[in-house]
Amino acid sequence: MLIDFFYTLRAAKLKVSVKEFLTLLEALKLGVIDDTAEGGSGPTIDKFYYLARTSLVKDEAQFDRFDRAFSAYFKGVEMLTDFTQEVPLDWLRKTLELDLSPEDKAAIEKMGWDELMETLKKRFEEQKERHEGGSKMIGTGGTSPFGAYGYNPQGIRIGQDKSRNKSAVKVWDQRSYKDYDDTKELGTRNIKVALRRLRRFAREGSADELDLDDTIHSTAANAGMLDIKMVPERHNKVKVLLLMDVGGTMDEHIARVEELFSATKTELKHLEFYYFHNCVYDFMWKNNKRRYSEKHATWDVIRKYNKDYKLIFVGDATMSPYEILQPGGSVEYNNEEAGAEWLQRLTNAFPKFAWINPEPQGVWPYRQSISIVQQLMNQRMFPLTLQGLEGAMRLLSK
């Protein structure tokens, strides 16, 4: 079984050597994950996962790729080998999700921002037990604006694994995001071709490249005596500041954004990138695993880079309008200033800017948040298609 696992990892473009695989087998043979003698639970799939990752993965940038390959190969193994396990809680939760008709959904009223927050505070004070399927308290299912796996046109999501209706005002969960994989192989080289519109070459530095035309001309002018001429190497001088939305609804677009990220890092020598979630606020980050401990103040980013940097946002702009327009509107923390303020500061600091949106362009008119971001971007929003990328690069290269 593990030989097939080895080939699965290799097929996922992980650089796993035979020597490392033999090390994993030796560790299993020696019972590294068998702690029954110390009163432990014995070998488990989780213990094997950590042992395999430690033995086979040399670079933490490959952890996400390993996780996907591991999940694809061992999916369902625990349930197949242990018939005493309980029915998964996630499956039970799904049974609570409502199938409402359009008329039923239209009858459920939205609350304003202040009313929503004040009502949540009261529910915390009143509620003493779990609720399911109701319309008022914090619970699962139902039509209450507070809780999980129900329906409400605008509410606060609490304890749900991912977005379903894309309309939560706040999300009351600790969430972890993953860095985009910049080694992702492109499905098409046309993305690179589109990015090449940004190239602006110049010769700088020491003269270490042969100038053939000038050498021929100088040699001829020197009565045939060889006169070698050198010039500095040509470099692409374009500088790009890339700000990428990560997590939440962007999970649906990971593969395409990774292709864009990979192509950008390949084509552009002067590239700086940061992550944000939904909307830019007073800080960003470069590593999603350390996004709480290694924050980069947005003001510092604005001051650090010159106006000659071209600013590119990548995000689906799909969120509650409060996240853009309201102080404290972020789903994750209490931001002092509205996201719109920070977007305007960034676009003022970097006059050449564009927003790349992976959402299909046909849905843009039906998302209020997308319309707001389009206005803040002065209609410089382009779809993540080849035609859209070419349009954005053409605008930025002017």
QUIMOCOR-V449620 format. One line per field, one symbol per residue. phi: phi as a letter, one per 40 degrees, with the letter a starting at -180 (. if undefined). psi: psi as a letter, one per 20 degrees, with the letter a starting at -180 (. if undefined). A space follows every 50 residues. Layout:
phi = ???
psi = ???
//
This chain:
phi = .ccccdccccccgcccccccccccccccccgdccbcccgccgcbccccdc cccccbbcbcccdcccdccccccbdgcccccbcccccdcdccccccccbc cdccccccccbcdcccccccdccccccbacbbgcbbccabggbccbhafb bacaabcbgbcacbbfbccbbcacbbbbcccccdcccaccccccccccca cabbgccbbcccccccccccccfgcdbcbbbcccbcccbbbbbbcaggcc dcbddccccccccccccbccbbbababgacbcababbccbcccbcbcccc ccccbccccccbcbacfbacdcccbbdgcdcbacccbcddcccccccccb dcaabbbccdcccdccbccccccdcccfgcbbccbccccccccccccc
psi = hhghgghgghhjkpmprhghhhgghghghikhjokhhjjaiaprhghhgh ggghhhpipiijgghgggggghgjpjgghhinjiqrpphhghghiipqnq rhgghhioqqqrgghgghhgghhhhhpirqqpjajgrpaqaajqjpbqkb ppioaopokqhrqgikjphqomqoqprqqqojjppqhqihgggghihipo qqoqaqnjppngghggghggikkippnppqqqqpqoipppoopppqrcii hijgghhhgggghghghpgnppqqqrofqpbiqariohhkihhmqophhh gghhqriipppoqoqikorphhhhippjiqihrnphqqhhghhhgghhhn horqppoiqphhigijohhghghgghjljlpqqmrgggghgghgghi.
//
